[in-house]
Amino acid sequence: MVTLHIVPYTEIETLSSLGRIRKLLTIAKENKIVLLQGRLRKEEEAELIKTTMEEINKEFKGIELAVINPSQTAQDGLQKFKHDLVGLFLGEQQGLTIIGPSTIVKSIRKDPTKIELLTQERKKRK
């Protein structure tokens, strides 16, 4: 069974960068797929990946990460301008971030307009 954990951006916006990373990584380590409304800053994404690499062990094999940003998917100049203008006011709340444990997420395929998340059944330990 796949469990999705939806995290509104308001739940992490008051946390420090490290706090955000810890919260999201903790959820992923519980074998849940995190759907974050919004996105992390580039430095936070890099730190999330670095922290994940340091915590890999027999039980936790790592994460898969994908971000979709509405301003990057805009089709024309006016649409892109509108998304960029909204981004000035909302900041990192625009977009969608998916973080899933590698034991569950087989792959994440991303193109400019959508994300496809392929899962695999988690192997049970005996």
Backbone bond lengths (Angstrom), bond angles and torsions (degrees), N, CA, C in turn:
res aa  C-N    CA-C-N  psi(-1)  N-CA   C-N-CA  omega(-1)  CA-C   N-CA-C  phi
1 M - - - 1.443 - - 1.532 108.49 -
2 V 1.325 116.18 138.93 1.456 122.54 179.27 1.522 108.46 -100.99
3 T 1.321 116.65 131.24 1.458 121.73 177.74 1.516 109.53 -111.49
4 L 1.331 115.83 125.65 1.462 121.98 176.05 1.518 108.35 -100.30
5 H 1.300 116.47 133.54 1.469 122.02 177.98 1.529 106.86 -117.78
6 I 1.318 116.47 108.05 1.461 121.55 -178.76 1.529 108.93 -86.95
7 V 1.330 115.45 126.28 1.460 121.30 -178.82 1.534 108.42 -118.18
8 P 1.337 117.53 109.97 1.471 119.10 174.59 1.528 109.36 -67.96
9 Y 1.311 116.35 145.95 1.463 119.80 -177.86 1.530 110.90 -58.07
10 T 1.324 117.35 -33.23 1.467 120.73 -179.00 1.529 112.09 -60.44
11 E 1.330 116.93 -22.09 1.460 121.25 -179.86 1.528 112.47 -74.02
12 I 1.343 117.00 -22.85 1.469 119.55 -177.75 1.524 113.47 -117.10
13 E 1.331 118.13 -8.70 1.469 119.58 -172.29 1.524 113.81 -64.08
14 T 1.331 118.62 -27.90 1.462 120.13 -179.21 1.532 112.53 -87.77
15 L 1.341 116.77 -6.96 1.462 120.34 -179.64 1.528 110.40 -80.56
16 S 1.315 115.52 156.64 1.468 120.24 173.13 1.526 108.31 -69.94
17 S 1.311 116.72 169.38 1.470 120.28 177.89 1.525 110.86 -56.81
18 L 1.331 116.03 -46.02 1.457 119.94 179.20 1.526 111.07 -64.21
19 G 1.327 116.93 -38.00 1.463 121.55 177.78 1.518 111.82 -62.21
20 R 1.320 116.89 -41.57 1.471 121.31 177.82 1.522 110.47 -62.13
21 I 1.315 115.12 -47.71 1.460 120.55 -178.61 1.525 110.29 -61.49
22 R 1.323 117.05 -46.70 1.471 122.13 179.91 1.530 110.70 -59.30
23 K 1.337 116.86 -46.38 1.468 121.06 -177.99 1.533 110.98 -60.98
24 L 1.331 116.76 -48.87 1.460 120.74 -177.80 1.518 111.66 -67.63
25 L 1.322 117.07 -40.24 1.457 121.14 179.35 1.529 111.19 -67.42
26 T 1.315 117.23 -37.30 1.469 121.44 177.84 1.528 110.66 -61.36
27 I 1.331 116.20 -42.77 1.470 120.18 178.61 1.526 110.12 -64.21
28 A 1.321 117.15 -45.23 1.469 120.84 179.66 1.532 111.10 -62.54
29 K 1.330 117.06 -36.44 1.466 120.61 179.32 1.525 112.18 -69.66
30 E 1.347 117.04 -14.14 1.467 121.75 174.37 1.528 110.96 -87.42
31 N 1.339 116.61 14.35 1.463 124.22 -179.42 1.523 112.84 61.10
32 K 1.318 115.56 40.32 1.455 122.51 175.61 1.523 108.36 -116.29
33 I 1.318 115.61 148.00 1.457 120.70 174.80 1.515 107.39 -91.97
34 V 1.322 115.88 123.47 1.463 122.39 -177.25 1.529 109.65 -90.71
35 L 1.327 115.80 126.33 1.456 121.81 171.09 1.518 106.09 -110.85
36 L 1.313 116.17 104.95 1.458 122.00 -177.92 1.516 109.59 -97.91
37 Q 1.327 115.40 122.86 1.455 119.52 172.90 1.515 105.74 -70.93
38 G 1.306 117.11 116.70 1.449 120.99 -177.56 1.517 110.80 102.68
39 R 1.311 114.91 -162.65 1.463 119.33 -178.05 1.526 110.19 -149.20
40 L 1.296 113.94 161.20 1.453 120.63 174.83 1.522 108.61 -84.56
41 R 1.322 116.11 159.16 1.464 119.51 172.82 1.530 107.79 -69.27
42 K 1.312 116.60 158.59 1.474 121.35 -178.16 1.527 111.46 -55.30
43 E 1.344 116.15 -41.66 1.473 119.48 179.76 1.525 110.57 -64.28
44 E 1.345 117.02 -37.06 1.464 120.75 179.28 1.519 110.86 -68.87
45 E 1.331 117.22 -38.73 1.468 120.38 176.57 1.527 110.05 -60.92
46 A 1.329 116.54 -45.06 1.461 120.90 179.19 1.531 110.87 -62.31
47 E 1.326 116.49 -42.30 1.469 120.71 179.28 1.531 111.09 -67.14
48 L 1.341 117.39 -36.33 1.464 121.59 176.88 1.525 109.62 -61.09
49 I 1.303 116.99 -45.42 1.467 120.79 179.41 1.529 110.68 -64.88
50 K 1.322 116.77 -43.00 1.475 121.19 179.16 1.533 110.41 -62.29
51 T 1.320 116.85 -46.75 1.469 121.33 -179.96 1.525 110.59 -62.60
52 T 1.324 116.01 -40.74 1.463 120.55 178.53 1.519 110.68 -60.10
53 M 1.324 116.81 -45.15 1.467 120.72 -179.21 1.529 111.46 -60.93
54 E 1.327 116.12 -34.96 1.470 120.37 -179.95 1.526 111.90 -72.12
55 E 1.340 117.43 -23.43 1.465 120.67 -174.60 1.520 114.31 -102.19
56 I 1.321 117.58 5.33 1.464 120.59 179.72 1.528 109.26 -66.72
57 N 1.344 114.66 133.16 1.458 121.52 177.23 1.530 108.69 -151.36
58 K 1.327 118.28 -165.11 1.469 120.87 -177.85 1.525 112.44 -62.35
59 E 1.318 117.38 -37.47 1.471 121.10 -177.40 1.534 112.29 -84.86
60 F 1.314 117.24 -35.23 1.462 121.79 -175.73 1.523 109.03 -113.44
61 K 1.332 115.78 111.46 1.464 121.67 -174.06 1.524 113.49 -95.59
62 G 1.337 118.63 0.75 1.457 121.15 179.58 1.518 111.72 117.11
63 I 1.334 115.92 -171.13 1.461 121.32 -177.30 1.527 111.24 -130.69
64 E 1.323 114.28 161.74 1.458 122.67 167.82 1.525 105.04 -113.76
65 L 1.326 117.08 141.44 1.457 121.95 -174.25 1.523 110.01 -135.52
66 A 1.330 116.37 136.64 1.469 121.15 174.52 1.520 108.65 -146.36
67 V 1.332 115.13 143.31 1.461 121.33 179.73 1.517 108.00 -130.04
68 I 1.316 115.87 135.46 1.457 120.03 173.34 1.521 107.17 -119.17
69 N 1.325 115.42 129.35 1.458 121.97 -175.15 1.529 108.50 -118.54
70 P 1.345 118.56 121.35 1.461 120.01 -175.97 1.528 114.07 -59.59
71 S 1.319 118.45 -32.28 1.467 118.66 -178.95 1.530 111.01 -70.87
72 Q 1.331 117.69 -25.48 1.459 120.65 177.64 1.523 112.06 -80.34
73 T 1.346 116.97 -20.14 1.464 120.50 -179.15 1.519 112.19 -96.67
74 A 1.317 117.48 -2.32 1.465 121.15 -178.66 1.521 110.36 -60.32
75 Q 1.333 115.74 137.16 1.455 121.63 -175.79 1.524 113.44 -82.37
76 D 1.314 117.51 -38.38 1.458 119.03 -176.64 1.525 110.53 -126.70
77 G 1.326 116.09 171.73 1.461 121.82 -176.62 1.509 113.62 -60.92
78 L 1.341 117.64 -40.56 1.466 121.18 -179.48 1.526 110.97 -65.63
79 Q 1.321 115.97 -42.73 1.463 120.80 178.80 1.532 110.23 -63.05
80 K 1.321 116.93 -43.78 1.465 121.47 179.09 1.524 110.47 -63.24
81 F 1.326 117.15 -43.88 1.458 121.34 177.93 1.523 111.07 -59.20
82 K 1.326 116.17 -43.89 1.470 121.34 179.85 1.529 110.73 -60.97
83 H 1.331 116.87 -45.34 1.477 120.37 179.37 1.528 111.28 -65.87
84 D 1.329 116.97 -38.61 1.464 120.63 178.59 1.527 110.82 -66.01
85 L 1.326 117.08 -38.66 1.460 121.80 178.38 1.527 110.73 -65.33
86 V 1.321 116.29 -44.73 1.471 120.64 177.21 1.529 109.26 -62.54
87 G 1.346 116.74 -37.08 1.465 121.12 179.38 1.516 113.06 -62.32
88 L 1.325 116.89 -30.30 1.467 120.12 176.91 1.523 111.18 -62.42
89 F 1.329 116.17 -35.52 1.462 120.38 -177.86 1.528 112.93 -88.86
90 L 1.318 116.79 -38.13 1.466 120.22 -176.52 1.519 113.49 -92.84
91 G 1.311 117.45 -17.80 1.464 120.47 179.19 1.517 112.32 63.91
92 E 1.328 116.07 -129.11 1.462 122.48 -174.03 1.520 113.21 -77.73
93 Q 1.329 118.54 3.63 1.459 120.58 -177.91 1.520 113.21 -77.42
94 Q 1.320 117.58 -13.70 1.453 120.46 178.08 1.512 110.18 -80.36
95 G 1.313 116.27 145.85 1.450 121.03 175.50 1.514 112.77 100.65
96 L 1.314 114.66 -172.95 1.454 122.46 -179.19 1.521 107.93 -145.28
97 T 1.312 115.92 133.84 1.465 121.92 178.19 1.518 108.19 -118.70
98 I 1.320 115.86 133.59 1.462 121.45 176.22 1.517 107.76 -117.69
99 I 1.328 115.22 127.35 1.462 121.64 177.70 1.521 106.70 -128.92
100 G 1.306 116.81 123.11 1.459 119.70 -179.40 1.510 111.46 -138.13
101 P 1.332 116.26 148.58 1.461 119.78 178.04 1.530 110.59 -67.63
102 S 1.309 116.23 139.95 1.470 121.61 -178.14 1.523 112.98 -61.73
103 T 1.328 117.64 -22.14 1.461 119.98 179.24 1.520 111.63 -72.20
104 I 1.330 117.33 -19.72 1.463 121.60 -179.22 1.524 111.18 -109.05
105 V 1.322 116.65 -42.75 1.464 121.01 -176.65 1.528 108.78 -85.62
106 K 1.332 115.00 114.20 1.459 119.67 178.86 1.520 110.13 -75.00
107 S 1.331 116.27 -46.48 1.457 120.18 176.13 1.519 109.99 -163.05
108 I 1.311 114.50 158.60 1.454 121.78 174.91 1.518 106.16 -124.16
109 R 1.323 115.26 119.40 1.467 120.65 177.55 1.513 107.91 -104.12
110 K 1.304 115.50 129.46 1.458 120.47 -176.38 1.515 109.30 -126.68
111 D 1.319 115.13 132.97 1.455 119.97 167.26 1.526 105.23 -127.94
112 P 1.304 119.03 175.14 1.471 119.19 -173.05 1.532 115.95 -56.91
113 T 1.327 118.43 -22.88 1.465 118.32 -174.62 1.517 115.00 -113.16
114 K 1.318 118.64 -7.65 1.470 119.23 -177.41 1.516 111.43 -158.09
115 I 1.329 112.97 164.36 1.460 121.12 174.70 1.521 107.32 -125.57
116 E 1.330 116.84 131.60 1.455 121.67 174.12 1.525 107.63 -109.94
117 L 1.295 115.81 124.73 1.463 121.89 -178.67 1.523 107.98 -110.16
118 L 1.311 116.90 116.97 1.461 122.01 178.66 1.523 108.12 -104.06
119 T 1.324 115.72 126.45 1.463 119.12 -178.58 1.532 109.99 -109.70
120 Q 1.303 114.37 163.88 1.451 121.40 175.08 1.513 107.85 -131.46
121 E 1.302 116.11 154.30 1.449 119.75 -179.92 1.515 109.06 -69.97
122 R 1.317 115.63 133.39 1.452 120.80 -179.12 1.512 109.35 -73.70
123 K 1.325 115.41 131.24 1.463 119.81 178.75 1.503 109.41 -74.60
124 K 1.310 115.51 131.06 1.469 120.37 179.79 1.523 109.42 -85.53
125 R 1.323 113.99 137.35 1.471 119.63 177.54 1.516 109.32 -80.57
126 K 1.318 116.35 143.29 1.473 120.70 179.89 1.486 111.29 -100.42
